[in-house]
Amino acid sequence: MKKFRLTAIILAMSLSAVSAFSCSDKTPEQSSAEISYIDPNQPVKEDPTKYSGNANKTNSSFGQEMEVNSTAFTLNSVVRVPDDVSDNDYIYMNVTIKNKTDIEYEISSLNNFFLALPDGTEISSDVRTKIMALSSFPKCIDDYITIPANGEFTGYLAGGFVIPPDTDSFTIGFFPTLNNEVDKSEVILSPVSAEDISSDDSVLK
């Protein structure tokens, strides 16, 4: 009799434990309608690359001097050079940068510049343009470029950009970092239209 009673107690305790465990896994508010699924047949949308995402933007115009962060910047000219190997175009730019501080600093095409395509994607300087410039365009100046204290630099940068051949407009972005190359808090944006782009690469030679 005692054995039977003990067995009944153990069985009752086991059923209670199973019931409690099962109930704890259930969420009354949850329904199948609340569960969302990713359709594998739908392409994943990727945001365009943004180097200027957190920067304070100052709009300029082609050929206009704009001063930000004790730096005056002018985009003087843009030259398009076709690349027969890749069927892309290389973009080179002539810029003027005036340092209005008492400290000299260096700038580079890779760190201080980017090109924004019409879809909003921002691309950095491409080493292929530098290789071509240093072998074929003696007027292009290699990085790094020293901007003297209370002085200025004007010239074509060897580091350019690679763009699709059907691109007829874009924006050049310049970060006036002064002597702190990681300071990307400010950016000057200079839109470039089709009529601003030259195809005469003789100015680079």
C-alpha positions as CSV (number, residue, x, y, z in Angstrom):
1,M,0.0,0.0,0.0
2,K,2.8,2.4,0.9
3,K,4.6,1.4,-2.2
4,F,1.6,2.2,-4.3
5,R,1.1,5.5,-2.6
6,L,4.8,6.5,-3.1
7,T,4.6,5.6,-6.8
8,A,1.5,7.7,-7.2
9,I,3.2,10.7,-5.6
10,I,6.3,10.4,-7.8
11,L,4.0,10.1,-10.9
12,A,2.1,13.2,-9.9
13,M,5.2,15.2,-9.3
14,S,6.6,14.2,-12.7
15,L,3.4,15.3,-14.5
16,S,3.5,18.6,-12.7
17,A,7.1,19.2,-13.7
18,V,6.4,18.4,-17.4
19,S,3.3,20.6,-17.4
20,A,5.2,23.5,-15.9
21,F,8.1,23.2,-18.3
22,S,5.7,23.0,-21.3
23,C,3.9,26.1,-20.2
24,S,7.0,28.1,-19.7
25,D,8.0,27.7,-23.4
26,K,4.7,29.1,-24.6
27,T,4.0,32.8,-25.3
28,P,0.2,33.4,-25.5
29,E,0.7,36.6,-27.5
30,Q,2.9,34.9,-30.2
31,S,1.2,33.8,-33.3
32,S,2.4,32.6,-36.7
33,A,1.5,35.9,-38.2
34,E,4.2,37.6,-36.1
35,I,7.0,35.5,-37.5
36,S,8.7,37.1,-40.6
37,Y,10.8,35.3,-43.1
38,I,13.5,36.5,-45.6
39,D,12.7,35.6,-49.1
40,P,15.9,34.0,-50.6
41,N,14.7,35.0,-54.1
42,Q,14.7,38.7,-53.3
43,P,18.1,40.5,-53.6
44,V,19.6,42.0,-50.5
45,K,19.7,45.8,-50.8
46,E,23.1,47.2,-50.0
47,D,23.6,50.8,-49.0
48,P,26.0,52.7,-51.2
49,T,29.5,53.2,-49.7
50,K,29.7,56.5,-47.7
51,Y,33.0,58.0,-46.7
52,S,31.2,61.3,-45.9
53,G,28.4,59.8,-43.9
54,N,29.2,61.5,-40.6
55,A,30.8,64.7,-42.0
56,N,29.4,68.2,-42.0
57,K,28.9,68.9,-45.8
58,T,29.7,72.2,-47.5
59,N,28.6,72.6,-51.1
60,S,30.8,74.3,-53.5
61,S,30.8,74.6,-57.3
62,F,33.3,73.8,-60.0
63,G,36.1,76.4,-60.0
64,Q,34.8,78.1,-56.9
65,E,37.0,78.6,-53.9
66,M,35.5,77.4,-50.6
67,E,37.1,77.8,-47.2
68,V,36.4,75.3,-44.4
69,N,38.5,74.5,-41.4
70,S,41.2,77.1,-42.2
71,T,41.5,75.5,-45.6
72,A,40.6,77.1,-49.0
73,F,39.8,74.5,-51.7
74,T,39.2,74.9,-55.4
75,L,38.5,72.2,-58.0
76,N,40.1,73.8,-61.0
77,S,39.7,71.1,-63.7
78,V,38.9,67.5,-64.4
79,V,40.4,65.3,-67.1
80,R,39.0,62.0,-68.3
81,V,41.4,59.4,-69.7
82,P,40.0,56.2,-71.2
83,D,41.6,52.9,-70.1
84,D,41.7,50.6,-73.1
85,V,42.4,47.5,-71.0
86,S,39.5,47.7,-68.6
87,D,37.1,49.8,-70.7
88,N,36.7,52.2,-67.8
89,D,37.7,55.8,-67.6
90,Y,40.3,57.4,-65.3
91,I,39.6,60.7,-63.7
92,Y,42.3,63.2,-62.8
93,M,41.8,66.5,-61.1
94,N,43.6,69.8,-60.7
95,V,43.1,71.4,-57.4
96,T,44.2,74.4,-55.3
97,I,44.6,74.0,-51.6
98,K,45.5,77.0,-49.4
99,N,46.7,76.4,-45.9
100,K,45.7,79.3,-43.7
101,T,47.4,78.1,-40.5
102,D,50.9,78.3,-39.1
103,I,51.5,74.6,-39.4
104,E,52.4,72.7,-42.5
105,Y,50.6,69.4,-43.2
106,E,50.3,66.7,-45.9
107,I,47.3,65.6,-48.0
108,S,46.8,62.6,-50.2
109,S,44.3,61.6,-52.9
110,L,43.5,58.4,-51.0
111,N,42.9,60.0,-47.6
112,N,41.5,63.4,-48.5
113,F,39.4,62.8,-51.6
114,F,36.6,60.7,-52.9
115,L,34.3,60.7,-55.9
116,A,30.5,60.3,-55.5
117,L,28.7,58.7,-58.4
118,P,25.1,59.7,-59.4
119,D,23.7,56.8,-57.4
120,G,25.3,58.1,-54.2
121,T,28.1,55.5,-54.0
122,E,31.4,57.1,-53.0
123,I,34.6,55.6,-54.3
124,S,38.2,56.3,-53.2
125,S,41.3,56.9,-55.3
126,D,42.4,53.9,-57.3
127,V,46.1,52.8,-57.5
128,R,45.7,52.0,-61.2
129,T,45.3,55.7,-62.0
130,K,48.5,56.5,-60.1
131,I,50.4,53.8,-62.0
132,M,49.3,55.3,-65.3
133,A,50.0,58.9,-64.2
134,L,53.5,58.2,-63.0
135,S,54.4,56.4,-66.2
136,S,52.6,58.6,-68.7
137,F,51.7,62.0,-67.2
138,P,54.7,63.9,-65.8
139,K,52.6,66.9,-64.7
140,C,50.7,64.7,-62.2
141,I,52.2,64.9,-58.7
142,D,52.5,61.9,-56.5
143,D,51.2,61.7,-52.9
144,Y,51.9,62.8,-50.2
145,I,51.7,66.5,-51.0
146,T,53.0,69.0,-48.4
147,I,50.9,72.1,-48.0
148,P,53.2,74.7,-46.4
149,A,52.2,76.9,-43.5
150,N,50.4,80.0,-44.8
151,G,51.1,78.6,-48.3
152,E,49.3,76.7,-51.0
153,F,49.5,73.9,-53.6
154,T,48.1,73.8,-57.1
155,G,48.5,70.9,-59.5
156,Y,47.2,67.6,-60.9
157,L,47.1,64.7,-58.4
158,A,48.5,61.4,-59.6
159,G,45.9,59.5,-57.6
160,G,42.6,59.6,-59.6
161,F,39.4,57.6,-59.8
162,V,38.1,54.8,-62.0
163,I,34.6,55.3,-63.3
164,P,32.3,53.5,-65.8
165,P,32.7,55.0,-69.3
166,D,29.0,56.1,-69.4
167,T,29.3,58.3,-66.3
168,D,28.9,62.0,-67.4
169,S,28.5,63.6,-63.9
170,F,29.7,63.1,-60.4
171,T,30.8,65.0,-57.3
172,I,34.4,65.4,-55.9
173,G,34.6,65.4,-52.2
174,F,37.6,66.9,-50.2
175,F,38.2,66.5,-46.5
176,P,40.1,69.5,-45.1
177,T,41.9,67.5,-42.4
178,L,44.7,70.0,-41.7
179,N,47.4,68.1,-39.7
180,N,45.0,65.5,-38.3
181,E,44.5,63.0,-41.2
182,V,41.8,61.1,-39.4
183,D,39.6,64.2,-38.9
184,K,36.8,63.7,-41.4
185,S,34.3,65.9,-39.6
186,E,34.1,68.4,-42.6
187,V,33.9,67.8,-46.3
188,I,33.6,70.2,-49.3
189,L,31.5,68.8,-52.2
190,S,32.1,70.1,-55.7
191,P,29.6,68.7,-58.4
192,V,31.1,68.1,-61.8
193,S,28.9,68.1,-64.9
194,A,29.6,66.8,-68.4
195,E,30.7,70.2,-69.7
196,D,33.2,70.5,-66.9
197,I,35.1,67.3,-67.9
198,S,37.9,67.6,-70.4
199,S,39.1,64.7,-72.6
200,D,42.4,66.5,-73.5
201,D,45.1,64.5,-71.6
202,S,47.8,66.7,-73.2
203,V,47.5,69.0,-70.1
204,L,48.9,66.1,-68.0
205,K,52.0,65.5,-70.2
